[in-house]
Amino acid sequence: MKKTSPVRIALLASVLALAGAGVVLAQDAAPTTPTTPPPSDNSGGGGHHGWNKVLTPDEQALLKKDTDAVLAADPDLKKEGDDLKSQRPGSDASDDDKQAFRGKMKDYHQKVEAAVEKFDPATTPIYAKLDAAMAARHKSGGGQ
């Protein structure tokens, strides 16, 4: 089995978050005018961790479409993710509990990413692009 980097997992989580409630909320929200212009580089701002600056709208749409298709075709995988999200520890949880949850989510996102890449190999370079952006961000001290 191909080893998936933590960077790819974090980025997949970002994409999945964009594919979920954030997109629905964005559609329902009234348009607003930004008070400050977004940064001109890829260091952040705009969207979840600034990934909308890394991926083109077409790449974002492809990842969302393929992720939605994979989860629709595998209800057990979708349920696993839904169950995990409902178990998210609160702010009062111990560091050990939070770390254990992150490990479970990492494993889940690895499964989803592998399934998406198997479903559509065209997503592989998109994940590579996200990996490179995350690595650059962490190298520059902009990541967590």
CYANA upper distance limits for C-alpha pairs under 8 A (distance plus 0.5 A):
  4 THR  CA      8 ARG  CA      7.12
  4 THR  CA      9 ILE  CA      7.66
  4 THR  CA    110 GLN  CA      6.80
  5 SER  CA      9 ILE  CA      7.00
  5 SER  CA    131 ASP  CA      8.45
  6 PRO  CA     10 ALA  CA      6.64
  6 PRO  CA    106 LYS  CA      7.89
  7 VAL  CA     11 LEU  CA      6.69
  7 VAL  CA    130 LEU  CA      8.22
  7 VAL  CA    131 ASP  CA      5.98
  7 VAL  CA    134 MET  CA      6.58
  7 VAL  CA    135 ALA  CA      7.67
  8 ARG  CA     12 LEU  CA      6.48
  8 ARG  CA    127 TYR  CA      6.72
  8 ARG  CA    128 ALA  CA      8.18
  8 ARG  CA    130 LEU  CA      7.22
  8 ARG  CA    131 ASP  CA      5.98
  9 ILE  CA     13 ALA  CA      6.66
  9 ILE  CA    106 LYS  CA      6.60
  9 ILE  CA    109 HIS  CA      6.06
  9 ILE  CA    110 GLN  CA      6.54
  9 ILE  CA    113 GLU  CA      8.01
 10 ALA  CA     14 SER  CA      6.86
 10 ALA  CA    106 LYS  CA      8.19
 11 LEU  CA     15 VAL  CA      6.75
 11 LEU  CA    127 TYR  CA      8.32
 11 LEU  CA    130 LEU  CA      6.94
 11 LEU  CA    131 ASP  CA      8.08
 11 LEU  CA    134 MET  CA      8.31
 12 LEU  CA     16 LEU  CA      6.50
 12 LEU  CA    109 HIS  CA      7.08
 12 LEU  CA    113 GLU  CA      7.31
 12 LEU  CA    127 TYR  CA      8.44
 13 ALA  CA     17 ALA  CA      6.53
 13 ALA  CA    109 HIS  CA      7.09
 14 SER  CA     18 LEU  CA      6.74
 14 SER  CA     48 HIS  CA      6.83
 14 SER  CA     49 HIS  CA      8.26
 14 SER  CA     51 TRP  CA      8.36
 15 VAL  CA     19 ALA  CA      6.64
 15 VAL  CA     60 GLN  CA      7.96
 15 VAL  CA     63 LEU  CA      7.72
 15 VAL  CA     64 LYS  CA      7.51
 16 LEU  CA     20 GLY  CA      6.71
 16 LEU  CA     64 LYS  CA      7.70
 16 LEU  CA     67 THR  CA      8.05
 17 ALA  CA     21 ALA  CA      7.52
 17 ALA  CA     22 GLY  CA      7.13
 18 LEU  CA     22 GLY  CA      5.96
 18 LEU  CA     23 VAL  CA      6.29
 18 LEU  CA     48 HIS  CA      7.90
 18 LEU  CA     64 LYS  CA      8.49
 19 ALA  CA     23 VAL  CA      6.51
 19 ALA  CA     64 LYS  CA      6.09
 19 ALA  CA     68 ASP  CA      8.40
 20 GLY  CA     24 VAL  CA      7.46
 21 ALA  CA     25 LEU  CA      6.53
 22 GLY  CA     26 ALA  CA      6.49
 23 VAL  CA     27 GLN  CA      6.78
 24 VAL  CA     28 ASP  CA      6.97
 25 LEU  CA     29 ALA  CA      6.54
 38 PRO  CA     45 GLY  CA      6.69
 38 PRO  CA     46 GLY  CA      7.02
 39 PRO  CA     43 SER  CA      8.00
 39 PRO  CA     44 GLY  CA      7.72
 39 PRO  CA     45 GLY  CA      6.96
 42 ASN  CA     50 GLY  CA      7.37
 42 ASN  CA     53 LYS  CA      6.53
 42 ASN  CA     54 VAL  CA      7.29
 43 SER  CA     50 GLY  CA      7.66
 43 SER  CA    137 ARG  CA      7.25
 43 SER  CA    142 GLY  CA      7.40
 44 GLY  CA     49 HIS  CA      6.18
 44 GLY  CA     50 GLY  CA      4.81
 44 GLY  CA     51 TRP  CA      8.12
 44 GLY  CA     53 LYS  CA      8.47
 45 GLY  CA     49 HIS  CA      7.06
 45 GLY  CA     50 GLY  CA      5.42
 46 GLY  CA     50 GLY  CA      5.58
 46 GLY  CA     51 TRP  CA      8.43
 46 GLY  CA     52 ASN  CA      7.45
 46 GLY  CA     53 LYS  CA      8.04
 47 GLY  CA     51 TRP  CA      6.99
 47 GLY  CA     52 ASN  CA      6.32
 48 HIS  CA     52 ASN  CA      7.88
 50 GLY  CA     54 VAL  CA      7.71
 51 TRP  CA     55 LEU  CA      6.72
 51 TRP  CA    130 LEU  CA      8.32
 52 ASN  CA     56 THR  CA      7.44
 52 ASN  CA     57 PRO  CA      8.01
 52 ASN  CA     60 GLN  CA      8.09
 54 VAL  CA    129 LYS  CA      8.19
 54 VAL  CA    130 LEU  CA      7.54
 54 VAL  CA    133 ALA  CA      7.50
 55 LEU  CA     59 GLU  CA      6.20
 55 LEU  CA     60 GLN  CA      6.58
 55 LEU  CA    126 ILE  CA      8.15
 55 LEU  CA    129 LYS  CA      8.40
 55 LEU  CA    130 LEU  CA      8.16
 56 THR  CA     60 GLN  CA      6.75
 57 PRO  CA     61 ALA  CA      6.53
 58 ASP  CA     62 LEU  CA      6.60
 59 GLU  CA     63 LEU  CA      6.74
 59 GLU  CA    126 ILE  CA      7.32
 60 GLN  CA     64 LYS  CA      6.69
 61 ALA  CA     65 LYS  CA      6.44
 62 LEU  CA     66 ASP  CA      6.47
 62 LEU  CA    123 THR  CA      8.06
 63 LEU  CA     67 THR  CA      6.36
 63 LEU  CA    123 THR  CA      7.27
 64 LYS  CA     68 ASP  CA      6.45
 65 LYS  CA     69 ALA  CA      6.64
 66 ASP  CA     70 VAL  CA      6.58
 66 ASP  CA    116 VAL  CA      6.63
 66 ASP  CA    119 PHE  CA      7.85
 66 ASP  CA    120 ASP  CA      7.57
 67 THR  CA     71 LEU  CA      6.64
 67 THR  CA    112 VAL  CA      8.06
 67 THR  CA    116 VAL  CA      6.44
 68 ASP  CA     72 ALA  CA      6.50
 69 ALA  CA     73 ALA  CA      6.58
 70 VAL  CA     74 ASP  CA      6.64
 70 VAL  CA    112 VAL  CA      8.35
 70 VAL  CA    115 ALA  CA      7.23
 70 VAL  CA    116 VAL  CA      6.75
 70 VAL  CA    119 PHE  CA      7.62
 71 LEU  CA     75 PRO  CA      6.55
 71 LEU  CA     77 LEU  CA      6.81
 71 LEU  CA     78 LYS  CA      5.67
 72 ALA  CA     78 LYS  CA      7.93
 74 ASP  CA     78 LYS  CA      7.08
 75 PRO  CA     79 LYS  CA      6.50
 76 ASP  CA     80 GLU  CA      6.59
 77 LEU  CA     81 GLY  CA      6.94
 77 LEU  CA    112 VAL  CA      8.16
 78 LYS  CA     82 ASP  CA      6.71
 79 LYS  CA     83 ASP  CA      6.42
 80 GLU  CA     84 LEU  CA      6.65
 80 GLU  CA    108 TYR  CA      8.24
 81 GLY  CA     85 LYS  CA      6.65
 81 GLY  CA    105 MET  CA      8.49
 81 GLY  CA    108 TYR  CA      7.36
 82 ASP  CA     86 SER  CA      6.83
 83 ASP  CA     87 GLN  CA      7.01
 84 LEU  CA     88 ARG  CA      7.16
 84 LEU  CA    104 LYS  CA      8.22
 84 LEU  CA    105 MET  CA      7.57
 87 GLN  CA    101 PHE  CA      8.49
 88 ARG  CA     98 LYS  CA      8.50
 88 ARG  CA    101 PHE  CA      7.30
 89 PRO  CA     93 ALA  CA      6.22
 89 PRO  CA     97 ASP  CA      7.46
 89 PRO  CA     98 LYS  CA      6.62
 89 PRO  CA    101 PHE  CA      7.80
 93 ALA  CA     97 ASP  CA      6.68
 93 ALA  CA     98 LYS  CA      7.09
 94 SER  CA     98 LYS  CA      6.83
 95 ASP  CA     99 GLN  CA      6.53
 96 ASP  CA    100 ALA  CA      6.56
 97 ASP  CA    101 PHE  CA      6.70
 98 LYS  CA    102 ARG  CA      6.73
 99 GLN  CA    103 GLY  CA      6.75
100 ALA  CA    104 LYS  CA      6.88
101 PHE  CA    105 MET  CA      6.67
102 ARG  CA    106 LYS  CA      6.49
103 GLY  CA    107 ASP  CA      6.78
104 LYS  CA    108 TYR  CA      6.74
105 MET  CA    109 HIS  CA      6.54
106 LYS  CA    110 GLN  CA      6.65
107 ASP  CA    111 LYS  CA      6.94
108 TYR  CA    112 VAL  CA      6.85
109 HIS  CA    113 GLU  CA      6.46
110 GLN  CA    114 ALA  CA      6.57
111 LYS  CA    115 ALA  CA      6.64
112 VAL  CA    116 VAL  CA      6.58
113 GLU  CA    117 GLU  CA      6.60
114 ALA  CA    118 LYS  CA      6.57
115 ALA  CA    119 PHE  CA      6.51
116 VAL  CA    120 ASP  CA      6.53
116 VAL  CA    121 PRO  CA      8.30
116 VAL  CA    123 THR  CA      7.82
117 GLU  CA    121 PRO  CA      5.35
117 GLU  CA    122 ALA  CA      7.83
117 GLU  CA    123 THR  CA      6.24
117 GLU  CA    124 THR  CA      6.44
122 ALA  CA    126 ILE  CA      8.07
123 THR  CA    127 TYR  CA      6.84
124 THR  CA    128 ALA  CA      6.77
125 PRO  CA    129 LYS  CA      6.58
126 ILE  CA    130 LEU  CA      6.83
127 TYR  CA    131 ASP  CA      6.60
128 ALA  CA    132 ALA  CA      6.74
129 LYS  CA    133 ALA  CA      6.81
130 LEU  CA    134 MET  CA      6.57
131 ASP  CA    135 ALA  CA      6.56
132 ALA  CA    136 ALA  CA      6.65
133 ALA  CA    137 ARG  CA      6.57
134 MET  CA    138 HIS  CA      6.61
134 MET  CA    143 GLY  CA      8.02
135 ALA  CA    139 LYS  CA      6.49
136 ALA  CA    140 SER  CA      6.64
137 ARG  CA    141 GLY  CA      6.83
137 ARG  CA    142 GLY  CA      5.53
137 ARG  CA    143 GLY  CA      6.09
138 HIS  CA    142 GLY  CA      5.96
138 HIS  CA    143 GLY  CA      5.02
138 HIS  CA    144 GLN  CA      7.50
139 LYS  CA    143 GLY  CA      8.50
